[in-house]
Amino acid sequence: VPDKLPVAEITDPGAAGKVVAPGDLLVATGMGSDLEDGTLPDEALAWSSDRQGALGSGPSLAINTLQPGLHTITLTVHDSAGQAASATTQVFVGKRVAVPLVRR
């Protein structure tokens, strides 16, 4: 029976993503599991951003240094056989701007 791929899951922020102000703390959480290995150890989980590269490792990531803009945050997990899987979510770093609706 071939070795199965691990599973990566981001539990927070959810699939809809999140908006944080520049300098605010973002706490992301996730987990990795594998049919053969069970729950993967902390060192098997790595966080990254498509804008800033590697962010940290482990089941949670607390960061307040994300650059303004839209980030795709990726959690990549590796099992003991070296196989990888990943999950992504989007985070927008910036301020929401409310634009009034004008009706004629």
N, C-alpha and C positions, 0 to 999 in steps of 0.2 A: 504494500500500500504506500503510495507516494506521500511524502511529508506535506502537510497542509500549510497554506499561507497564514500568517498571523492576522489579527484584526485590530485596527486602530479606531478609537472613538473619542471625539472631542465632546465633552459633556457641557462645557460652558466656555465661551459663549455658544449659544445654539446655532442652528443652521441659518437662521435669519441674520446672524451677525450682530454687531454691537457698534455703538457710536461712543467714543470717549474723547474728552477734550485733551489737547496737547498737554503733556505733563501729568495727567491723571493716571492713576494706577489701574492697569488691566490685569485681572487674574483669570488665566485660562486653565481649565482642568481637563484631563483626559485619561485614558487608560489603554493598555494593550494586552491582548490575550492571544493564546495559541492553543490549538487542540492538543498538541503534544506537550507543551511547556506549562500550560495553565496561565495564570496571571504573570505577565512579564515584569522583570525587575525594573526599578527606576532608571538604571543606566541604559536600558534598552529603548527608552522613549526620548525623542529629540524634537524640539520645537524650532521652527524657522519662519521667516517672513519673506515673501517674494521681493520686498523692497529693501530689507536690511540683512538678509542672510540668517545665520544661526542666532538663536535667541536664548537657548538653554536646554536643559534636559530634566527628566523626571515627570511625575504625574501632574504637577502643577507648575505654572509659570506666572510669576508676578513681575511686571515690567511697566516702567513709566517713561521710557526713553524712545517710544515709537515716534518716527517722523510723521508729520502731518500727511494725510492722504489715505487712500484705500489700500489696505494690506490684505493679502491672502495668507492666513496663518495656517501652517501645516504641522501636523503631528505625525512623525514617522516612527514606526516601531520595527524592531528587528528581533526575530526569534533565535534560538540557540543554533539553528541550522544556517543562519545568515540570511534568511528570507525576510523581505521587508513589505510593509503595507503602510498606507498613509490615509489620513483624513484631513479635510480642510474646512475652514470657515473664513468669513470676511469680517474685518474690523475697519471701521472708518475713524481716523484720528482727525478731529477738527471740530468746529462748532456748527451746530445746526442754525440755519438762517431761515427765519419765518418771513415769507413774502406775502403781504396782504393780497387778498383776492378783491379785485375791483370789478364790479358789475355795472354795465351801462343800461 
